[in-house]
Amino acid sequence: FALWIQTYSAAFLADTSAGPEAAFDAAAGMATFYKAQLLLEVTAGYAAWKQEFAGEARAKGVSASTIQALMATNYAQATINADRGQRSFKLSLDQFLAKRGASTIVAKGRQLKQSQGALFASIQSRYGVPPGPLLAIWGMETGFGTQRGNQNMLASIATLAYDCRRSAYFTEHLYAALQLIDRGALSPSQRG
């Protein structure tokens, strides 16, 4: 809101003798400046947060090399933009399911449950998670692996843990990712 006020204030205070376009050019320039300033502040905050988080992670047994990988991450603005731009949260459940192709996902999920029954039985036996929730998440979130992101996974999760909206939720995900990196099950450069 403050950015909006400052931007439009610049337009109203600009020299209008050159016409209204000049005033709005001035406003656009101020908006760009304030966005850059905000990004600098967020980036500095992220760097400080990483330092603090690294100490906590070290205390929980995360290795030095994994901490180093975390410290090398950059604030993932594209991840924040994607997180905040999820229009599907504004849809009813029926609209959401129709838009996402729920009937196709259900059909493919049933096919995979049948063809990969032994794998899902093994997962359920080992972890106690039945096939249904796994197939639902896999299908809805990735189209069974056909839709993948192109963001650095560690930077994305760390950014979401830093972000104020769902910090506690993503902090647990970040610890899990760091543990997977320590075990060699996940590369710090993994994209998704």
Short mmCIF file of the C-alpha atoms (twelve columns), coordinates in Angstrom:
data_MODEL
# 
_entry.id   MODEL 
# 
loop_
_atom_site.group_PDB 
_atom_site.id 
_atom_site.type_symbol 
_atom_site.label_atom_id 
_atom_site.label_alt_id 
_atom_site.label_comp_id 
_atom_site.label_asym_id 
_atom_site.label_seq_id 
_atom_site.Cartn_x 
_atom_site.Cartn_y 
_atom_site.Cartn_z 
_atom_site.pdbx_PDB_model_num 
ATOM 1   C CA . PHE A 1   0.000   0.000   0.000   1 
ATOM 2   C CA . ALA A 2   2.808   2.392   0.875   1 
ATOM 3   C CA . LEU A 3   4.411   1.670   -2.513  1 
ATOM 4   C CA . TRP A 4   1.134   2.527   -4.236  1 
ATOM 5   C CA . ILE A 5   0.833   5.813   -2.314  1 
ATOM 6   C CA . GLN A 6   4.440   6.784   -3.067  1 
ATOM 7   C CA . THR A 7   4.090   5.897   -6.746  1 
ATOM 8   C CA . TYR A 8   0.931   7.891   -7.296  1 
ATOM 9   C CA . SER A 9   2.226   10.734  -5.157  1 
ATOM 10  C CA . ALA A 10  5.153   10.970  -7.568  1 
ATOM 11  C CA . ALA A 11  2.710   11.208  -10.459 1 
ATOM 12  C CA . PHE A 12  0.749   13.985  -8.789  1 
ATOM 13  C CA . LEU A 13  3.851   15.923  -7.763  1 
ATOM 14  C CA . ALA A 14  5.618   15.583  -11.106 1 
ATOM 15  C CA . ASP A 15  5.993   18.526  -13.451 1 
ATOM 16  C CA . THR A 16  2.910   18.267  -15.634 1 
ATOM 17  C CA . SER A 17  3.953   20.975  -18.074 1 
ATOM 18  C CA . ALA A 18  5.220   18.187  -20.328 1 
ATOM 19  C CA . GLY A 19  1.801   16.528  -20.163 1 
ATOM 20  C CA . PRO A 20  0.214   13.703  -18.178 1 
ATOM 21  C CA . GLU A 21  2.473   11.099  -19.807 1 
ATOM 22  C CA . ALA A 22  5.494   12.672  -18.120 1 
ATOM 23  C CA . ALA A 23  3.754   12.490  -14.762 1 
ATOM 24  C CA . PHE A 24  3.003   8.799   -15.197 1 
ATOM 25  C CA . ASP A 25  6.529   8.151   -16.505 1 
ATOM 26  C CA . ALA A 26  7.768   9.707   -13.258 1 
ATOM 27  C CA . ALA A 27  5.401   7.452   -11.301 1 
ATOM 28  C CA . ALA A 28  6.594   4.378   -13.187 1 
ATOM 29  C CA . GLY A 29  10.189  5.347   -12.467 1 
ATOM 30  C CA . MET A 30  9.391   5.733   -8.766  1 
ATOM 31  C CA . ALA A 31  7.604   2.372   -8.738  1 
ATOM 32  C CA . THR A 32  10.644  0.697   -10.255 1 
ATOM 33  C CA . PHE A 33  12.882  2.400   -7.693  1 
ATOM 34  C CA . TYR A 34  10.695  1.351   -4.750  1 
ATOM 35  C CA . LYS A 35  10.397  -2.218  -6.009  1 
ATOM 36  C CA . ALA A 36  14.185  -2.411  -6.284  1 
ATOM 37  C CA . GLN A 37  14.524  -0.940  -2.789  1 
ATOM 38  C CA . LEU A 38  12.040  -3.471  -1.406  1 
ATOM 39  C CA . LEU A 39  13.895  -6.338  -3.088  1 
ATOM 40  C CA . LEU A 40  17.174  -5.148  -1.543  1 
ATOM 41  C CA . GLU A 41  15.549  -5.086  1.886   1 
ATOM 42  C CA . VAL A 42  14.029  -8.554  1.426   1 
ATOM 43  C CA . THR A 43  17.344  -9.944  0.168   1 
ATOM 44  C CA . ALA A 44  19.221  -8.485  3.145   1 
ATOM 45  C CA . GLY A 45  16.608  -9.907  5.505   1 
ATOM 46  C CA . TYR A 46  16.887  -13.300 3.840   1 
ATOM 47  C CA . ALA A 47  20.677  -13.312 4.248   1 
ATOM 48  C CA . ALA A 48  20.364  -12.491 7.962   1 
ATOM 49  C CA . TRP A 49  17.662  -15.147 8.388   1 
ATOM 50  C CA . LYS A 50  19.876  -17.773 6.704   1 
ATOM 51  C CA . GLN A 51  22.660  -17.019 9.195   1 
ATOM 52  C CA . GLU A 52  20.299  -17.521 12.129  1 
ATOM 53  C CA . PHE A 53  18.681  -20.597 10.627  1 
ATOM 54  C CA . ALA A 54  22.091  -22.129 9.856   1 
ATOM 55  C CA . GLY A 55  22.957  -21.990 13.546  1 
ATOM 56  C CA . GLU A 56  19.724  -23.763 14.449  1 
ATOM 57  C CA . ALA A 57  20.250  -26.367 11.723  1 
ATOM 58  C CA . ARG A 58  23.833  -26.980 12.883  1 
ATOM 59  C CA . ALA A 59  22.504  -27.574 16.408  1 
ATOM 60  C CA . LYS A 60  20.079  -30.145 14.976  1 
ATOM 61  C CA . GLY A 61  22.940  -32.049 13.364  1 
ATOM 62  C CA . VAL A 62  22.838  -30.780 9.780   1 
ATOM 63  C CA . SER A 63  26.281  -31.170 8.195   1 
ATOM 64  C CA . ALA A 64  28.593  -28.284 7.345   1 
ATOM 65  C CA . SER A 65  28.446  -29.033 3.617   1 
ATOM 66  C CA . THR A 66  24.647  -28.940 3.624   1 
ATOM 67  C CA . ILE A 67  24.672  -25.705 5.620   1 
ATOM 68  C CA . GLN A 68  27.084  -24.313 3.034   1 
ATOM 69  C CA . ALA A 69  24.627  -25.269 0.268   1 
ATOM 70  C CA . LEU A 70  21.833  -23.479 2.144   1 
ATOM 71  C CA . MET A 71  23.997  -20.384 2.574   1 
ATOM 72  C CA . ALA A 72  24.659  -20.322 -1.178  1 
ATOM 73  C CA . THR A 73  20.948  -19.999 -1.996  1 
ATOM 74  C CA . ASN A 74  19.398  -16.765 -3.191  1 
ATOM 75  C CA . TYR A 75  15.988  -15.388 -2.328  1 
ATOM 76  C CA . ALA A 76  13.617  -17.052 -4.813  1 
ATOM 77  C CA . GLN A 77  11.288  -14.247 -5.901  1 
ATOM 78  C CA . ALA A 78  9.801   -16.445 -8.662  1 
ATOM 79  C CA . THR A 79  8.734   -18.946 -5.992  1 
ATOM 80  C CA . ILE A 80  7.048   -16.220 -3.952  1 
ATOM 81  C CA . ASN A 81  5.315   -14.913 -7.085  1 
ATOM 82  C CA . ALA A 82  4.035   -18.406 -7.902  1 
ATOM 83  C CA . ASP A 83  2.942   -19.024 -4.304  1 
ATOM 84  C CA . ARG A 84  1.027   -15.759 -4.114  1 
ATOM 85  C CA . GLY A 85  -0.398  -16.066 -7.615  1 
ATOM 86  C CA . GLN A 86  -2.306  -19.320 -7.156  1 
ATOM 87  C CA . ARG A 87  -5.664  -18.343 -8.588  1 
ATOM 88  C CA . SER A 88  -7.111  -21.771 -7.855  1 
ATOM 89  C CA . PHE A 89  -7.549  -20.774 -4.185  1 
ATOM 90  C CA . LYS A 90  -10.330 -18.453 -5.330  1 
ATOM 91  C CA . LEU A 91  -12.330 -21.285 -6.940  1 
ATOM 92  C CA . SER A 92  -14.976 -23.481 -5.372  1 
ATOM 93  C CA . LEU A 93  -13.994 -27.126 -4.933  1 
ATOM 94  C CA . ASP A 94  -16.101 -28.152 -7.944  1 
ATOM 95  C CA . GLN A 95  -14.555 -25.416 -10.121 1 
ATOM 96  C CA . PHE A 96  -11.078 -26.363 -8.944  1 
ATOM 97  C CA . LEU A 97  -11.578 -30.063 -9.695  1 
ATOM 98  C CA . ALA A 98  -13.049 -29.309 -13.118 1 
ATOM 99  C CA . LYS A 99  -10.207 -26.927 -13.989 1 
ATOM 100 C CA . ARG A 100 -7.548  -29.408 -12.889 1 
ATOM 101 C CA . GLY A 101 -9.125  -32.325 -14.759 1 
ATOM 102 C CA . ALA A 102 -10.019 -34.398 -11.724 1 
ATOM 103 C CA . SER A 103 -11.732 -37.177 -13.689 1 
ATOM 104 C CA . THR A 104 -8.587  -37.699 -15.796 1 
ATOM 105 C CA . ILE A 105 -6.424  -37.662 -12.678 1 
ATOM 106 C CA . VAL A 106 -8.678  -40.181 -10.937 1 
ATOM 107 C CA . ALA A 107 -8.588  -42.497 -13.979 1 
ATOM 108 C CA . LYS A 108 -4.793  -42.303 -14.228 1 
ATOM 109 C CA . GLY A 109 -4.486  -42.769 -10.449 1 
ATOM 110 C CA . ARG A 110 -6.600  -45.924 -10.575 1 
ATOM 111 C CA . GLN A 111 -4.482  -47.239 -13.435 1 
ATOM 112 C CA . LEU A 112 -1.259  -46.568 -11.502 1 
ATOM 113 C CA . LYS A 113 -2.668  -48.072 -8.316  1 
ATOM 114 C CA . GLN A 114 -3.390  -51.229 -10.283 1 
ATOM 115 C CA . SER A 115 -0.149  -51.401 -12.280 1 
ATOM 116 C CA . GLN A 116 2.097   -50.357 -9.379  1 
ATOM 117 C CA . GLY A 117 0.205   -52.173 -6.636  1 
ATOM 118 C CA . ALA A 118 3.315   -53.828 -5.177  1 
ATOM 119 C CA . LEU A 119 5.105   -50.483 -4.873  1 
ATOM 120 C CA . PHE A 120 2.150   -48.824 -3.143  1 
ATOM 121 C CA . ALA A 121 1.709   -51.823 -0.828  1 
ATOM 122 C CA . SER A 122 5.393   -51.567 0.095   1 
ATOM 123 C CA . ILE A 123 5.070   -47.838 0.805   1 
ATOM 124 C CA . GLN A 124 1.980   -48.407 2.922   1 
ATOM 125 C CA . SER A 125 3.666   -51.217 4.831   1 
ATOM 126 C CA . ARG A 126 6.823   -49.221 5.455   1 
ATOM 127 C CA . TYR A 127 5.378   -45.743 6.122   1 
ATOM 128 C CA . GLY A 128 1.709   -46.350 6.891   1 
ATOM 129 C CA . VAL A 129 0.523   -44.132 4.045   1 
ATOM 130 C CA . PRO A 130 -2.191  -45.675 1.855   1 
ATOM 131 C CA . PRO A 131 -2.074  -45.268 -1.939  1 
ATOM 132 C CA . GLY A 132 -5.040  -42.875 -2.190  1 
ATOM 133 C CA . PRO A 133 -3.459  -39.745 -0.663  1 
ATOM 134 C CA . LEU A 134 -0.159  -40.373 -2.469  1 
ATOM 135 C CA . LEU A 135 -1.882  -40.715 -5.828  1 
ATOM 136 C CA . ALA A 136 -4.106  -37.685 -5.189  1 
ATOM 137 C CA . ILE A 137 -1.167  -35.428 -4.309  1 
ATOM 138 C CA . TRP A 138 1.045   -36.803 -7.074  1 
ATOM 139 C CA . GLY A 139 -1.723  -36.379 -9.642  1 
ATOM 140 C CA . MET A 140 -3.015  -32.957 -8.582  1 
ATOM 141 C CA . GLU A 141 0.370   -31.366 -7.892  1 
ATOM 142 C CA . THR A 142 2.461   -32.737 -10.768 1 
ATOM 143 C CA . GLY A 143 0.146   -34.498 -13.209 1 
ATOM 144 C CA . PHE A 144 1.967   -37.714 -12.160 1 
ATOM 145 C CA . GLY A 145 5.344   -36.181 -12.889 1 
ATOM 146 C CA . THR A 146 4.506   -34.512 -16.190 1 
ATOM 147 C CA . GLN A 147 4.544   -30.995 -14.709 1 
ATOM 148 C CA . ARG A 148 7.768   -29.947 -13.074 1 
ATOM 149 C CA . GLY A 149 9.005   -26.581 -12.013 1 
ATOM 150 C CA . ASN A 150 12.368  -25.133 -12.929 1 
ATOM 151 C CA . GLN A 151 13.324  -23.448 -9.643  1 
ATOM 152 C CA . ASN A 152 16.166  -24.455 -7.367  1 
ATOM 153 C CA . MET A 153 14.437  -26.641 -4.813  1 
ATOM 154 C CA . LEU A 154 16.587  -25.679 -1.816  1 
ATOM 155 C CA . ALA A 155 16.305  -21.937 -2.526  1 
ATOM 156 C CA . SER A 156 12.543  -22.254 -3.027  1 
ATOM 157 C CA . ILE A 157 11.923  -24.104 0.234   1 
ATOM 158 C CA . ALA A 158 14.282  -21.823 2.171   1 
ATOM 159 C CA . THR A 159 12.550  -18.753 0.732   1 
ATOM 160 C CA . LEU A 160 9.142   -20.104 1.706   1 
ATOM 161 C CA . ALA A 161 10.447  -20.885 5.215   1 
ATOM 162 C CA . TYR A 162 11.701  -17.289 5.449   1 
ATOM 163 C CA . ASP A 163 8.472   -15.812 4.073   1 
ATOM 164 C CA . CYS A 164 6.019   -14.723 6.757   1 
ATOM 165 C CA . ARG A 165 2.890   -16.403 5.402   1 
ATOM 166 C CA . ARG A 166 3.521   -20.072 6.206   1 
ATOM 167 C CA . SER A 167 6.935   -20.016 7.829   1 
ATOM 168 C CA . ALA A 168 6.385   -22.816 10.365  1 
ATOM 169 C CA . TYR A 169 4.982   -25.126 7.711   1 
ATOM 170 C CA . PHE A 170 7.884   -24.632 5.311   1 
ATOM 171 C CA . THR A 171 10.524  -24.640 8.059   1 
ATOM 172 C CA . GLU A 172 9.677   -28.295 8.671   1 
ATOM 173 C CA . HIS A 173 9.966   -28.923 4.920   1 
ATOM 174 C CA . LEU A 174 13.340  -27.185 4.901   1 
ATOM 175 C CA . TYR A 175 14.658  -29.374 7.712   1 
ATOM 176 C CA . ALA A 176 13.433  -32.453 5.827   1 
ATOM 177 C CA . ALA A 177 15.148  -31.266 2.633   1 
ATOM 178 C CA . LEU A 178 18.401  -30.634 4.511   1 
ATOM 179 C CA . GLN A 179 18.237  -34.147 5.975   1 
ATOM 180 C CA . LEU A 180 17.692  -35.602 2.500   1 
ATOM 181 C CA . ILE A 181 20.702  -33.666 1.219   1 
ATOM 182 C CA . ASP A 182 22.788  -34.958 4.141   1 
ATOM 183 C CA . ARG A 183 21.772  -38.526 3.263   1 
ATOM 184 C CA . GLY A 184 22.640  -38.026 -0.383  1 
ATOM 185 C CA . ALA A 185 19.058  -38.653 -1.456  1 
ATOM 186 C CA . LEU A 186 18.688  -35.114 -2.824  1 
ATOM 187 C CA . SER A 187 21.125  -32.765 -4.523  1 
ATOM 188 C CA . PRO A 188 21.293  -29.136 -3.369  1 
ATOM 189 C CA . SER A 189 21.142  -28.157 -7.045  1 
ATOM 190 C CA . GLN A 190 17.912  -30.124 -7.666  1 
ATOM 191 C CA . ARG A 191 15.375  -28.176 -9.695  1 
ATOM 192 C CA . GLY A 192 11.674  -28.703 -9.565  1 
# 
